[in-house]
């Protein structure tokens, strides 16, 4: 995956996950019950004691982290080692993360981040690789 941009974050630090919330992200479009296509189909809190007990409708579930980005944004962070190679290639392989449909962050997740009514908007977002993690910022 040499085409991803390797960089060091001057804002958060490449090795830090300060303020990050562990989550499971079903990748795909929320417009489809089976989460096909591209984007964020749903995000759930990752409960470490109940790892992988949530039913998976989608073959492209990724474990990662969410954290607030500056004043009004969200950063998704995915450790590469926890991701299936096919998922990695399909959703991040060209260096961009595509979102086809609007996804609104749940009230509980938004409250935890201090961002009420946050929505992930359709578009293409650059994927940055930092210290074995993929970072996507939605701002």
VENGI-V546955 format. One record per helix or strand. SS is the DSSP state (helix for helix, strand for strand). FROM is the first residue (numbers start at 0). TO is the last residue. If there is no record, write none. Layout:
BEGIN
ss:SS from:FROM to:TO
ss:SS from:FROM to:TO
END
This chain:
BEGIN
ss:strand from:4 to:5
ss:strand from:20 to:26
ss:strand from:39 to:44
ss:helix from:47 to:49
ss:strand from:60 to:68
ss:strand from:72 to:78
ss:helix from:79 to:81
ss:helix from:84 to:91
ss:strand from:95 to:98
ss:strand from:102 to:103
ss:helix from:106 to:112
ss:strand from:118 to:119
ss:strand from:122 to:129
ss:strand from:132 to:137
END
